[in-house]
Amino acid sequence: MPIAIRRCRPVDLLTSEPGAAASEPPLVDVVLDDAGVVSVVPAGTAQPPAGAAVTEVIDADGRWLIPGLWDQHVHLAQWTLSSGRLDLADVTGPEQAVRRVADRLAVEPGVPVVGWGHRSAGWSREPTVAELDAVSGDTPVVLISGDAHHAWLNTPALLHLALPVRDTVVREAEWFAAYGRLSTLVGDDGTSPAAYRRTLEAAAARGVVGLVDFEFSGGAEEWCERWAAGADLLRVRMAVYADGLDAVIAAGRRTGDPLGGDPRLTMGPLKIISDGSLNTRTAWCCAPYADAPTAPPGMPNLDAAELQRLLATAHGHGLEVATHAIGDAAAAAALEAYAVTGARGSIEHAQLIRHEDVVRMAALGLRASVQPAHLLDDRDLAERVWPDRTDRCFAFRSMLEAGVELVLGSDAPVAVLDPWVAIAAAVHRSADDRPAWHPEQAITPREALLASLDGRRELAVGGPGDVVLLDADPLPAGDPRDQAAALRAMPVALTTVAGRVVHREL
Protein backbone atom coordinates (compact mmCIF):
# COMPACT_ATOMS: atom_id res chain seq x y z
CA MET A 1 0.00 0.00 0.00
CA PRO A 2 1.31 3.49 -0.81
CA ILE A 3 2.97 5.82 1.68
CA ALA A 4 3.47 9.56 1.16
CA ILE A 5 6.50 11.54 2.33
CA ARG A 6 5.47 15.19 2.33
CA ARG A 7 7.56 18.36 2.32
CA CYS A 8 10.93 16.74 1.64
CA ARG A 9 13.94 18.29 -0.08
CA PRO A 10 15.40 16.09 -2.88
CA VAL A 11 19.17 16.33 -3.14
CA ASP A 12 20.47 17.20 -6.62
CA LEU A 13 23.12 14.52 -7.17
CA LEU A 14 23.55 15.12 -10.89
CA THR A 15 25.03 18.61 -10.87
CA SER A 16 25.35 20.05 -7.37
CA GLU A 17 28.46 20.21 -5.25
CA PRO A 18 28.51 21.85 -1.80
CA GLY A 19 27.74 25.54 -2.11
CA ALA A 20 26.93 25.32 -5.83
CA ALA A 21 23.21 26.04 -5.57
CA ALA A 22 22.10 29.66 -5.21
CA SER A 23 19.03 28.55 -3.26
CA GLU A 24 17.67 25.40 -1.71
CA PRO A 25 15.54 23.18 -3.98
CA PRO A 26 11.76 23.45 -3.58
CA LEU A 27 10.01 20.99 -1.31
CA VAL A 28 8.22 18.04 -2.87
CA ASP A 29 5.86 15.22 -1.93
CA VAL A 30 6.90 11.67 -2.80
CA VAL A 31 4.54 8.70 -2.97
CA LEU A 32 6.02 5.18 -2.73
CA ASP A 33 4.60 1.70 -2.94
CA ASP A 34 6.08 -1.80 -3.23
CA ALA A 35 6.52 -1.32 -6.97
CA GLY A 36 8.63 1.83 -6.57
CA VAL A 37 8.39 5.61 -6.71
CA VAL A 38 4.83 6.47 -7.78
CA SER A 39 5.14 10.25 -7.96
CA VAL A 40 7.37 13.22 -7.16
CA VAL A 41 5.27 16.39 -7.17
CA PRO A 42 5.33 19.86 -5.61
CA ALA A 43 4.67 19.88 -1.87
CA GLY A 44 1.00 19.67 -0.98
CA THR A 45 -0.14 18.06 -4.25
CA ALA A 46 0.62 14.34 -3.77
CA GLN A 47 -2.14 11.91 -4.74
CA PRO A 48 -2.19 8.11 -4.34
CA PRO A 49 -2.35 5.86 -7.40
CA ALA A 50 -5.82 5.40 -8.87
CA GLY A 51 -7.89 3.05 -6.76
CA ALA A 52 -5.41 3.02 -3.86
CA ALA A 53 -5.40 4.76 -0.51
CA VAL A 54 -2.27 6.12 1.14
CA THR A 55 -1.74 4.07 4.30
CA GLU A 56 0.64 6.52 5.96
CA VAL A 57 1.61 10.15 5.56
CA ILE A 58 5.04 11.17 6.85
CA ASP A 59 5.86 14.84 7.27
CA ALA A 60 9.51 15.32 6.35
CA ASP A 61 9.44 18.95 7.55
CA GLY A 62 12.06 20.01 5.01
CA ARG A 63 14.51 17.13 5.53
CA TRP A 64 16.80 16.01 2.71
CA LEU A 65 15.79 13.00 0.60
CA ILE A 66 18.16 10.72 -1.31
CA PRO A 67 17.94 7.26 -2.93
CA GLY A 68 18.78 4.40 -0.57
CA LEU A 69 22.41 3.52 0.17
CA TRP A 70 24.10 0.20 -0.65
CA ASP A 71 27.10 -1.58 0.82
CA GLN A 72 28.64 -3.47 -2.09
CA HIS A 73 30.91 -5.74 -0.04
CA VAL A 74 29.84 -7.37 3.23
CA HIS A 75 30.59 -10.66 4.99
CA LEU A 76 27.28 -10.66 6.76
CA ALA A 77 27.63 -13.66 9.07
CA GLN A 78 31.04 -12.50 10.27
CA TRP A 79 29.71 -8.97 10.84
CA THR A 80 26.71 -10.37 12.70
CA LEU A 81 29.01 -12.44 14.90
CA SER A 82 31.46 -9.62 15.57
CA SER A 83 29.55 -8.12 18.49
CA GLY A 84 30.21 -11.25 20.55
CA ARG A 85 33.87 -11.62 19.63
CA LEU A 86 36.90 -10.56 21.63
CA ASP A 87 38.00 -7.21 20.21
CA LEU A 88 41.71 -7.24 19.37
CA ALA A 89 41.78 -4.31 16.94
CA ASP A 90 43.99 -2.20 19.20
CA VAL A 91 46.54 -4.79 20.34
CA THR A 92 50.14 -3.92 19.51
CA GLY A 93 51.79 -7.32 19.86
CA PRO A 94 51.22 -11.01 20.59
CA GLU A 95 51.87 -10.58 24.31
CA GLN A 96 49.00 -8.11 24.66
CA ALA A 97 46.69 -10.40 22.68
CA VAL A 98 47.56 -13.35 24.89
CA ARG A 99 46.87 -11.31 28.03
CA ARG A 100 43.47 -10.34 26.65
CA VAL A 101 42.66 -14.00 25.94
CA ALA A 102 43.71 -14.92 29.47
CA ASP A 103 41.49 -12.18 30.89
CA ARG A 104 38.49 -13.42 28.88
CA LEU A 105 39.05 -16.99 30.04
CA ALA A 106 39.29 -15.84 33.66
CA VAL A 107 35.81 -14.32 33.33
CA GLU A 108 34.32 -17.13 31.19
CA PRO A 109 36.34 -20.28 31.94
CA GLY A 110 35.85 -23.12 29.51
CA VAL A 111 33.99 -21.00 26.93
CA PRO A 112 35.69 -21.04 23.49
CA VAL A 113 37.24 -17.68 22.61
CA VAL A 114 36.85 -16.18 19.15
CA GLY A 115 38.75 -12.93 18.70
CA TRP A 116 38.76 -10.47 15.85
CA GLY A 117 40.74 -7.57 14.52
CA HIS A 118 44.47 -7.94 15.26
CA ARG A 119 46.90 -6.80 12.56
CA SER A 120 50.11 -8.72 13.04
CA ALA A 121 51.88 -7.11 10.08
CA GLY A 122 52.83 -4.28 12.42
CA TRP A 123 54.11 -6.55 15.19
CA SER A 124 57.79 -7.11 15.90
CA ARG A 125 57.46 -10.89 15.64
CA GLU A 126 55.13 -13.64 14.51
CA PRO A 127 52.71 -15.10 17.09
CA THR A 128 52.96 -18.77 18.09
CA VAL A 129 50.47 -21.47 18.95
CA ALA A 130 52.52 -22.36 22.02
CA GLU A 131 51.95 -19.02 23.73
CA LEU A 132 48.18 -19.34 23.30
CA ASP A 133 48.33 -22.92 24.61
CA ALA A 134 50.14 -21.70 27.73
CA VAL A 135 47.11 -19.64 28.89
CA SER A 136 44.17 -21.57 27.42
CA GLY A 137 44.53 -25.19 28.50
CA ASP A 138 41.87 -27.31 26.79
CA THR A 139 39.65 -24.37 25.78
CA PRO A 140 39.74 -23.64 22.04
CA VAL A 141 40.93 -20.17 21.00
CA VAL A 142 40.58 -18.73 17.48
CA LEU A 143 41.88 -15.20 16.82
CA ILE A 144 40.93 -13.95 13.36
CA SER A 145 43.04 -11.22 11.79
CA GLY A 146 41.52 -7.84 10.98
CA ASP A 147 41.64 -8.55 7.23
CA ALA A 148 40.21 -12.09 7.71
CA HIS A 149 43.04 -13.66 5.71
CA HIS A 150 44.61 -15.59 8.56
CA ALA A 151 43.78 -16.88 12.03
CA TRP A 152 45.92 -17.62 15.08
CA LEU A 153 44.61 -20.74 16.81
CA ASN A 154 45.65 -22.75 19.83
CA THR A 155 46.13 -26.51 19.59
CA PRO A 156 42.63 -27.50 20.82
CA ALA A 157 41.09 -25.25 18.15
CA LEU A 158 43.36 -26.68 15.44
CA LEU A 159 42.31 -30.18 16.39
CA HIS A 160 38.63 -29.30 16.61
CA LEU A 161 38.66 -27.71 13.15
CA ALA A 162 40.57 -30.69 11.68
CA LEU A 163 43.66 -28.64 10.89
CA PRO A 164 47.20 -29.98 11.09
CA VAL A 165 48.89 -29.07 14.35
CA ARG A 166 51.55 -26.40 13.90
CA ASP A 167 53.12 -23.49 15.78
CA THR A 168 52.21 -20.86 13.18
CA VAL A 169 49.05 -19.13 11.99
CA VAL A 170 46.63 -20.58 9.43
CA ARG A 171 46.59 -18.52 6.25
CA GLU A 172 44.58 -17.81 3.11
CA ALA A 173 42.80 -20.76 1.41
CA GLU A 174 43.40 -23.15 4.31
CA TRP A 175 41.78 -20.69 6.71
CA PHE A 176 38.89 -19.86 4.37
CA ALA A 177 38.05 -23.57 4.19
CA ALA A 178 38.26 -23.97 7.97
CA TYR A 179 36.12 -20.92 8.68
CA GLY A 180 33.02 -22.73 7.52
CA ARG A 181 33.53 -25.24 10.34
CA LEU A 182 33.72 -22.59 13.04
CA SER A 183 30.05 -23.04 14.00
CA THR A 184 30.90 -26.58 15.16
CA LEU A 185 33.03 -24.91 17.82
CA VAL A 186 30.89 -21.97 18.92
CA GLY A 187 27.41 -22.88 17.66
CA ASP A 188 25.27 -20.80 15.34
CA ASP A 189 23.19 -18.76 17.79
CA GLY A 190 25.10 -15.67 16.70
CA THR A 191 23.93 -16.15 13.11
CA SER A 192 20.30 -17.03 13.74
CA PRO A 193 17.64 -15.24 11.66
CA ALA A 194 16.96 -13.03 14.68
CA ALA A 195 20.65 -12.08 14.91
CA TYR A 196 20.70 -11.29 11.19
CA ARG A 197 17.57 -9.19 11.62
CA ARG A 198 19.26 -7.11 14.32
CA THR A 199 22.27 -6.57 12.06
CA LEU A 200 20.05 -5.48 9.18
CA GLU A 201 18.11 -3.12 11.45
CA ALA A 202 21.38 -1.45 12.48
CA ALA A 203 22.31 -1.07 8.80
CA ALA A 204 18.90 0.43 8.00
CA ALA A 205 19.48 2.97 10.78
CA ARG A 206 22.45 4.25 8.76
CA GLY A 207 20.42 4.51 5.55
CA VAL A 208 21.39 1.15 4.03
CA VAL A 209 18.72 -0.40 1.81
CA GLY A 210 20.77 -3.18 0.24
CA LEU A 211 24.02 -5.09 0.40
CA VAL A 212 26.06 -7.70 -1.43
CA ASP A 213 26.78 -10.63 0.87
CA PHE A 214 30.15 -12.30 0.24
CA GLU A 215 29.87 -14.70 3.16
CA PHE A 216 31.05 -18.30 2.88
CA SER A 217 27.62 -19.85 3.30
CA GLY A 218 25.29 -22.73 2.69
CA GLY A 219 24.03 -21.09 -0.46
CA ALA A 220 20.62 -19.96 -1.68
CA GLU A 221 18.65 -22.51 0.33
CA GLU A 222 20.22 -21.29 3.57
CA TRP A 223 19.48 -17.66 2.68
CA CYS A 224 15.89 -18.48 1.75
CA GLU A 225 15.33 -20.21 5.09
CA ARG A 226 16.79 -17.22 6.93
CA TRP A 227 14.67 -14.86 4.84
CA ALA A 228 11.47 -16.75 5.59
CA ALA A 229 12.34 -16.69 9.30
CA GLY A 230 12.42 -12.89 9.47
CA ALA A 231 15.78 -11.73 8.04
CA ASP A 232 13.96 -10.03 5.15
CA LEU A 233 14.39 -6.35 6.01
CA LEU A 234 16.72 -5.10 3.25
CA ARG A 235 17.67 -6.04 -0.29
CA VAL A 236 20.38 -8.73 -0.44
CA ARG A 237 22.46 -10.10 -3.29
CA MET A 238 24.03 -13.43 -2.36
CA ALA A 239 27.42 -14.26 -3.85
CA VAL A 240 28.70 -17.76 -4.51
CA TYR A 241 32.26 -19.09 -4.35
CA ALA A 242 33.87 -21.60 -6.69
CA ASP A 243 32.95 -24.58 -4.52
CA GLY A 244 29.26 -23.73 -4.89
CA LEU A 245 29.33 -22.71 -8.54
CA ASP A 246 28.21 -26.08 -9.95
CA ALA A 247 25.13 -26.09 -7.70
CA VAL A 248 24.17 -22.57 -8.79
CA ILE A 249 24.56 -23.50 -12.44
CA ALA A 250 22.59 -26.72 -11.96
CA ALA A 251 19.75 -24.71 -10.41
CA GLY A 252 19.78 -22.34 -13.40
CA ARG A 253 20.41 -19.29 -11.24
CA ARG A 254 21.77 -16.19 -12.95
CA THR A 255 22.90 -12.89 -11.47
CA GLY A 256 19.78 -10.86 -10.66
CA ASP A 257 17.39 -13.81 -10.42
CA PRO A 258 15.08 -13.73 -7.37
CA LEU A 259 15.73 -16.38 -4.74
CA GLY A 260 12.66 -17.87 -3.16
CA GLY A 261 10.32 -15.71 -5.20
CA ASP A 262 11.11 -12.37 -3.52
CA PRO A 263 12.73 -9.77 -5.81
CA ARG A 264 14.50 -8.21 -2.81
CA LEU A 265 16.64 -11.36 -2.37
CA THR A 266 18.59 -12.13 -5.53
CA MET A 267 21.47 -14.11 -6.92
CA GLY A 268 24.68 -12.09 -6.96
CA PRO A 269 28.09 -12.75 -8.53
CA LEU A 270 30.66 -15.50 -8.40
CA LYS A 271 33.33 -14.36 -5.93
CA ILE A 272 36.96 -15.24 -6.63
CA ILE A 273 39.80 -14.46 -4.20
CA SER A 274 42.69 -14.15 -6.63
CA ASP A 275 45.36 -13.03 -4.16
CA GLY A 276 45.87 -12.37 -0.47
CA SER A 277 46.10 -9.22 1.64
CA LEU A 278 48.50 -6.47 2.62
CA ASN A 279 48.50 -7.50 6.28
CA THR A 280 49.70 -11.04 5.50
CA ARG A 281 52.11 -9.87 2.76
CA THR A 282 50.22 -12.15 0.35
CA ALA A 283 48.77 -9.42 -1.87
CA TRP A 284 50.36 -10.22 -5.25
CA CYS A 285 52.48 -7.31 -6.46
CA CYS A 286 54.58 -6.46 -9.47
CA ALA A 287 57.56 -5.51 -7.26
CA PRO A 288 58.84 -6.84 -3.91
CA TYR A 289 57.68 -5.53 -0.56
CA ALA A 290 60.20 -2.96 0.68
CA ASP A 291 60.74 -4.73 4.01
CA ALA A 292 61.27 -8.12 2.32
CA PRO A 293 63.12 -7.36 -0.92
CA THR A 294 64.30 -10.93 -1.49
CA ALA A 295 60.98 -12.62 -0.68
CA PRO A 296 58.25 -13.30 -3.23
CA PRO A 297 56.06 -10.22 -3.80
CA GLY A 298 52.93 -11.93 -2.55
CA MET A 299 51.29 -14.73 -4.48
CA PRO A 300 48.29 -15.59 -6.64
CA ASN A 301 45.76 -17.98 -5.16
CA LEU A 302 45.11 -19.61 -8.53
CA ASP A 303 46.93 -19.70 -11.85
CA ALA A 304 45.87 -17.84 -14.98
CA ALA A 305 44.27 -20.88 -16.59
CA GLU A 306 42.07 -21.62 -13.56
CA LEU A 307 41.13 -17.96 -13.18
CA GLN A 308 40.08 -17.76 -16.80
CA ARG A 309 38.19 -21.06 -16.56
CA LEU A 310 36.13 -19.82 -13.63
CA LEU A 311 35.34 -16.50 -15.31
CA ALA A 312 34.37 -18.21 -18.57
CA THR A 313 32.16 -20.73 -16.77
CA ALA A 314 30.37 -18.06 -14.75
CA HIS A 315 29.95 -15.77 -17.75
CA GLY A 316 28.63 -18.61 -19.89
CA HIS A 317 25.90 -19.25 -17.34
CA GLY A 318 24.75 -15.68 -16.79
CA LEU A 319 26.73 -14.85 -13.67
CA GLU A 320 28.76 -11.72 -13.07
CA VAL A 321 32.13 -12.16 -11.38
CA ALA A 322 33.57 -10.24 -8.43
CA THR A 323 37.33 -10.78 -8.36
CA HIS A 324 39.28 -9.91 -5.21
CA ALA A 325 42.56 -8.31 -6.30
CA ILE A 326 44.53 -6.25 -3.79
CA GLY A 327 48.00 -6.22 -5.36
CA ASP A 328 48.79 -4.65 -8.73
CA ALA A 329 49.93 -7.95 -10.25
CA ALA A 330 46.67 -9.56 -9.17
CA ALA A 331 44.67 -6.71 -10.71
CA ALA A 332 46.55 -7.04 -14.00
CA ALA A 333 45.98 -10.81 -14.11
CA ALA A 334 42.29 -10.38 -13.30
CA LEU A 335 41.82 -7.79 -16.04
CA GLU A 336 43.49 -10.09 -18.56
CA ALA A 337 41.09 -12.88 -17.55
CA TYR A 338 38.08 -10.57 -18.00
CA ALA A 339 39.40 -9.48 -21.42
CA VAL A 340 39.96 -13.06 -22.60
CA THR A 341 36.61 -14.40 -21.40
CA GLY A 342 34.32 -11.41 -21.91
CA ALA A 343 33.08 -11.80 -18.33
CA ARG A 344 31.35 -8.87 -16.62
CA GLY A 345 31.50 -7.67 -13.05
CA SER A 346 33.99 -6.03 -10.73
CA ILE A 347 37.46 -5.86 -9.31
CA GLU A 348 37.01 -6.03 -5.54
CA HIS A 349 39.38 -3.83 -3.49
CA ALA A 350 41.76 -2.70 -6.29
CA GLN A 351 43.95 -1.44 -3.45
CA LEU A 352 47.14 -1.09 -5.49
CA ILE A 353 46.80 -0.72 -9.24
CA ARG A 354 48.87 0.56 -12.16
CA HIS A 355 47.60 3.51 -14.18
CA GLU A 356 47.45 1.48 -17.39
CA ASP A 357 45.25 -1.07 -15.62
CA VAL A 358 42.88 1.65 -14.43
CA VAL A 359 42.49 2.63 -18.08
CA ARG A 360 41.97 -1.00 -19.05
CA MET A 361 39.34 -1.47 -16.34
CA ALA A 362 37.38 1.41 -17.81
CA ALA A 363 37.69 0.04 -21.36
CA LEU A 364 36.40 -3.35 -20.19
CA GLY A 365 33.42 -1.76 -18.45
CA LEU A 366 34.28 -3.26 -15.07
CA ARG A 367 33.32 -1.74 -11.74
CA ALA A 368 35.88 -0.92 -9.07
CA SER A 369 34.28 -2.11 -5.84
CA VAL A 370 36.35 -0.32 -3.19
CA GLN A 371 36.33 0.11 0.57
CA PRO A 372 37.61 3.58 1.47
CA ALA A 373 37.76 2.90 5.22
CA HIS A 374 40.59 0.43 4.54
CA LEU A 375 42.93 3.26 3.61
CA LEU A 376 42.61 4.60 7.15
CA ASP A 377 43.83 1.26 8.56
CA ASP A 378 46.42 0.48 5.87
CA ARG A 379 48.01 3.89 5.47
CA ASP A 380 50.99 3.38 7.79
CA LEU A 381 51.71 -0.20 6.73
CA ALA A 382 51.52 0.73 3.04
CA GLU A 383 54.04 3.52 3.61
CA ARG A 384 56.41 0.97 5.11
CA VAL A 385 56.06 -1.86 2.60
CA TRP A 386 55.03 0.03 -0.58
CA PRO A 387 56.79 3.39 -0.05
CA ASP A 388 57.52 3.82 -3.77
CA ARG A 389 53.93 3.21 -4.92
CA THR A 390 51.50 4.69 -2.40
CA ASP A 391 50.38 7.22 -5.01
CA ARG A 392 48.63 4.23 -6.67
CA CYS A 393 46.87 3.07 -3.47
CA PHE A 394 43.10 3.53 -3.27
CA ALA A 395 43.28 5.57 -6.49
CA PHE A 396 39.66 6.76 -6.48
CA ARG A 397 40.21 10.02 -8.37
CA SER A 398 42.26 8.29 -11.06
CA MET A 399 39.53 5.69 -11.49
CA LEU A 400 36.75 8.24 -11.88
CA GLU A 401 38.76 10.36 -14.30
CA ALA A 402 39.49 7.27 -16.42
CA GLY A 403 35.77 6.49 -16.61
CA VAL A 404 35.68 3.55 -14.18
CA GLU A 405 32.39 3.05 -12.36
CA LEU A 406 33.19 3.30 -8.64
CA VAL A 407 31.03 1.56 -6.03
CA LEU A 408 31.68 1.75 -2.28
CA GLY A 409 31.43 -0.83 0.46
CA SER A 410 32.79 -1.71 3.88
CA ASP A 411 34.12 -5.28 3.74
CA ALA A 412 32.48 -5.62 7.16
CA PRO A 413 33.68 -6.83 9.61
CA VAL A 414 37.07 -5.62 8.35
CA ALA A 415 35.51 -2.15 8.60
CA VAL A 416 32.23 -1.07 10.16
CA LEU A 417 29.06 -1.53 8.10
CA ASP A 418 28.33 2.18 7.83
CA PRO A 419 28.23 3.85 4.41
CA TRP A 420 28.87 7.29 5.92
CA VAL A 421 32.24 6.12 7.26
CA ALA A 422 33.19 4.94 3.77
CA ILE A 423 31.95 8.14 2.13
CA ALA A 424 33.84 10.31 4.63
CA ALA A 425 37.08 8.33 4.11
CA ALA A 426 36.81 8.80 0.35
CA VAL A 427 36.35 12.57 0.82
CA HIS A 428 39.07 13.14 3.43
CA ARG A 429 41.71 10.42 3.48
CA SER A 430 42.64 10.62 7.15
CA ALA A 431 41.31 9.26 10.44
CA ASP A 432 43.37 11.46 12.74
CA ASP A 433 44.98 14.90 12.88
CA ARG A 434 47.41 14.16 10.05
CA PRO A 435 46.84 15.66 6.61
CA ALA A 436 44.93 13.56 4.11
CA TRP A 437 46.94 10.69 2.65
CA HIS A 438 47.45 11.40 -1.07
CA PRO A 439 44.67 13.99 -1.22
CA GLU A 440 45.01 14.06 -5.01
CA GLN A 441 43.10 10.75 -4.96
CA ALA A 442 40.20 12.10 -2.86
CA ILE A 443 36.74 12.50 -4.35
CA THR A 444 33.92 14.93 -3.55
CA PRO A 445 30.89 14.26 -1.33
CA ARG A 446 28.66 14.13 -4.39
CA GLU A 447 30.92 11.62 -6.16
CA ALA A 448 31.19 9.45 -3.04
CA LEU A 449 27.45 9.55 -2.49
CA LEU A 450 26.75 8.58 -6.11
CA ALA A 451 29.14 5.64 -5.68
CA SER A 452 26.98 4.44 -2.77
CA LEU A 453 23.61 4.35 -4.56
CA ASP A 454 23.90 1.14 -6.62
CA GLY A 455 23.79 3.02 -9.89
CA ARG A 456 20.83 5.29 -9.09
CA ARG A 457 21.60 8.90 -9.90
CA GLU A 458 18.35 10.58 -8.96
CA LEU A 459 14.99 10.07 -7.32
CA ALA A 460 12.69 9.43 -10.28
CA VAL A 461 9.25 7.98 -10.89
CA GLY A 462 9.53 4.26 -11.57
CA GLY A 463 12.70 3.86 -9.53
CA PRO A 464 12.83 1.54 -6.51
CA GLY A 465 10.85 2.60 -3.45
CA ASP A 466 14.11 2.71 -1.49
CA VAL A 467 14.74 6.16 -0.04
CA VAL A 468 16.51 7.77 2.90
CA LEU A 469 15.43 10.92 4.71
CA LEU A 470 18.28 12.84 6.36
CA ASP A 471 18.33 15.48 9.08
CA ALA A 472 21.28 17.25 7.42
CA ASP A 473 22.49 18.09 3.94
CA PRO A 474 24.60 15.14 2.64
CA LEU A 475 26.59 17.59 0.50
CA PRO A 476 28.05 19.63 3.38
CA ALA A 477 30.04 22.77 2.81
CA GLY A 478 33.56 23.37 4.11
CA ASP A 479 36.98 21.86 3.48
CA PRO A 480 37.31 18.06 3.11
CA ARG A 481 38.15 17.57 6.81
CA ASP A 482 34.97 19.40 7.88
CA GLN A 483 32.92 17.63 5.23
CA ALA A 484 34.14 14.23 6.42
CA ALA A 485 33.27 15.05 10.04
CA ALA A 486 29.74 16.03 9.01
CA LEU A 487 29.33 12.91 6.89
CA ARG A 488 30.47 10.52 9.63
CA ALA A 489 27.84 12.02 11.95
CA MET A 490 25.06 12.05 9.34
CA PRO A 491 21.68 11.64 11.12
CA VAL A 492 19.23 9.31 9.36
CA ALA A 493 15.56 10.04 10.06
CA LEU A 494 13.84 7.46 7.85
CA THR A 495 14.74 4.52 5.59
CA THR A 496 12.33 2.72 3.27
CA VAL A 497 12.79 -0.44 1.19
CA ALA A 498 10.27 -1.34 -1.50
CA GLY A 499 7.95 1.35 -0.16
CA ARG A 500 8.04 -0.03 3.38
CA VAL A 501 9.49 1.83 6.37
CA VAL A 502 12.41 -0.17 7.80
CA HIS A 503 13.86 2.53 10.09
CA ARG A 504 12.30 5.61 11.66
CA GLU A 505 13.64 8.36 13.94
CA LEU A 506 10.94 10.97 13.40
Summary of the structure (lengths in Angstrom):
residues: 506
radius of gyration: 23.1
end to end distance: 20.5
largest distance: 73.7
contacts: 1783
relative contact order: 0.14
helix: 34%
strand: 24%
